């Protein structure tokens, strides 16, 4: 594994695999969260299953955390090595004419997304872990033995307008990150064939629809609380 990560191609390939994994998780996360708008009871049931199933809690959840950390660390490493490898600056090379704004600023959108994820963990994941496994029902988030009250916690978090605005901004940066990252991941694994144009279209749709969906969910709960 260390040998693969020591090569530029290996690092890009590993980065792409972690990106695919996170994009699958993001889609699954969106589908579950969308239930909070459509059917709160179903949202609670699915969230309760995800929050209590041993396979998800003790295997998939650590894998997800590792995937997030790995993706960001690898992204920073690639960015630093790419900058060191450039013999000519962007200004001299007219890099802006040969690349998109998203590709040139992936490191900045990634940094904001990382900050966003930290806040998101503090808002949702840490209180859940604290309530279920550490302090117990210290804040009324467990309802008569029925489990963690996911819907109540979700709607409560989206009452303050500052948090809603921050989340919406976070998803805007996520969309910008995905607009370049989606196709970049496929190119890193050698997916350059007759399906490339279709992948580009699907990637753009994914990069726009999923973040917009999350923004809608946040705004919906803010205005309907």
Secondary structure, 3 states (H helix, E strand, C coil): CHHHHCCHHHHHHHHHHHHHHHHHHHHHHHHHHHHHHHCHHHHHHHHHHHHHCHHHHHHHHHHHHHHHHHHHHHHHHHHHHHHHHCCCCHHHHCHHHHCCHHHHCHHHHHHHHHHHHHHHHHHHHHHHHHHHHHCCCCCCCECCCCCECHHHHHHHHCCCHHHHHHHHHHHHHHHHHHHHHHHHHHHHCCCCCCCHHHHHHHHHHHHHHHHHHHHHHHHHHHHCC
